[in-house]
Amino acid sequence: VQLQASGGGLVQAGGSLRLSCAASGRTFSSGIMGWFRQAPGKEREFVASIRQSGGTIYYADSVKGRFTISRDNAKNTVYLQMNALKPEDTAVYHCAATASTWVGGARNPAHYDYWGQGTQVTVSS
């Protein structure tokens, strides 16, 4: 499975961006896809996840109410709509995927088998 993330960029605080993560290769109709982010000098942190079947969704508390994760199974693509962006949202955003349907592990990066290359999001104050 190959994951291609796109949509990052530079935006002012309060602005919006939409990230996309397109999966190709041996894709799966079930499983979980997630977004993580990593700022310089910090550990990778969970942002949001969605299970392909049933649509169980989780968000980090820091983005709840501002970010929305969604999926288009026909296009094997997951989106992350980011609104009301803050400077502390600045990071490289990575998408990830796992064939596992166990949502208990969705917030743990070790739960994921496949990772995209990341896309930079920079929010200026």
Secondary structure, 3 states (H helix, E strand, C coil): CEEEEECCEEEECCCCEEEEEEEECCCCCCCEEEEEEECCCCCCEEEEEEECCCCCEEECCCCCCCEEEEEEHHHCEEEEEECCCCHHHCEEEEEEEECCCCHHHCCCHHHCCEECCCEEEEEEC
